[in-house]
């Protein structure tokens, strides 16, 4: 039986990264700086970043591998990294006519 690529533990998955509120910089710049510390460059961080949350919480979502999640969780200012719980509903073709 073929395995789904979704089960590959090295595949990036969307994570929500909660961080301390930045003091002297814009939230998105702060989020990119934290991501870049793990991903190796600002360009890679910008590519991985999906959204910066700025109002209710200081957080961002990004596509990260399990290894990247583990490294990011060790960074100063990172409070918590959790999988995104966004669900996508898929329409099935109707077989009823």
C-alpha positions as CSV (number, residue, x, y, z in Angstrom):
1,X,0.0,0.0,0.0
2,X,1.4,3.4,-1.0
3,X,2.1,5.9,1.8
4,X,0.8,9.4,1.6
5,X,3.4,12.1,1.4
6,X,1.5,13.9,4.1
7,X,2.9,11.4,6.6
8,X,6.5,12.3,5.8
9,X,8.0,13.6,9.0
10,X,10.4,15.8,7.1
11,X,7.7,17.6,5.2
12,X,7.0,21.2,6.1
13,X,3.7,21.9,7.8
14,X,2.0,25.1,8.8
15,X,2.9,26.1,12.4
16,X,1.8,29.0,14.6
17,X,4.8,30.5,16.4
18,X,3.9,32.6,19.5
19,X,6.6,35.1,20.5
20,X,7.1,37.9,22.9
21,X,5.9,41.3,21.7
22,X,8.7,43.2,20.1
23,X,9.9,46.3,21.9
24,X,11.7,48.4,19.4
25,X,10.8,47.0,16.0
26,X,7.8,46.3,13.8
27,X,6.2,42.9,14.5
28,X,6.7,41.5,11.0
29,X,10.4,42.5,11.0
30,X,10.8,40.8,14.4
31,X,9.0,37.7,13.1
32,X,11.3,37.5,10.0
33,X,14.4,38.0,12.2
34,X,13.4,35.1,14.5
35,X,12.7,32.9,11.5
36,X,15.9,33.8,9.7
37,X,17.9,32.7,12.7
38,X,16.7,29.2,12.0
39,X,16.2,29.2,8.3
40,X,19.6,30.8,7.5
41,X,18.5,34.0,5.6
42,X,16.0,36.7,5.6
43,X,14.9,35.6,2.1
44,X,14.2,32.0,3.3
45,X,12.3,33.5,6.2
46,X,10.1,35.7,3.9
47,X,9.4,32.6,1.7
48,X,8.3,30.5,4.7
49,X,6.3,33.2,6.5
50,X,2.6,33.0,5.7
51,X,1.1,35.6,8.1
52,X,2.2,37.9,10.9
53,X,-0.3,38.3,13.7
54,X,0.0,41.7,15.4
55,X,-3.2,42.6,17.3
56,X,-4.5,39.9,19.7
57,X,-1.2,38.1,20.0
58,X,2.3,38.5,18.7
59,X,2.7,35.4,16.5
60,X,3.3,34.3,12.9
61,X,2.5,31.3,10.8
62,X,5.1,29.6,8.6
63,X,5.7,26.4,6.8
64,X,8.3,24.5,8.9
65,X,9.8,21.0,9.0
66,X,9.9,19.2,12.4
67,X,13.6,20.0,12.7
68,X,13.0,23.7,12.1
69,X,10.2,23.7,14.7
70,X,12.6,22.2,17.3
71,X,15.3,24.8,16.5
72,X,12.8,27.6,16.5
73,X,11.4,26.6,19.9
74,X,14.9,27.2,21.4
75,X,15.1,30.8,20.1
76,X,15.0,33.6,22.6
77,X,11.6,35.3,22.5
78,X,9.7,32.2,21.2
79,X,7.0,31.3,23.7
80,X,5.3,28.3,21.9
81,X,5.2,26.6,18.5
82,X,1.9,24.8,17.7
83,X,0.5,23.2,14.5
84,X,-2.0,25.2,12.7
85,X,-5.5,24.0,13.2
86,X,-6.9,25.5,10.0
87,X,-9.1,22.9,8.2
88,X,-9.7,22.9,4.5
89,X,-13.0,21.4,3.4
90,X,-12.9,19.6,0.1
91,X,-16.0,19.2,-2.1
92,X,-16.7,15.7,-3.3
93,X,-18.4,15.4,-6.7
94,X,-22.0,14.7,-6.2
95,X,-23.1,11.3,-7.4
96,X,-26.8,12.2,-7.0
97,X,-28.4,13.7,-10.0
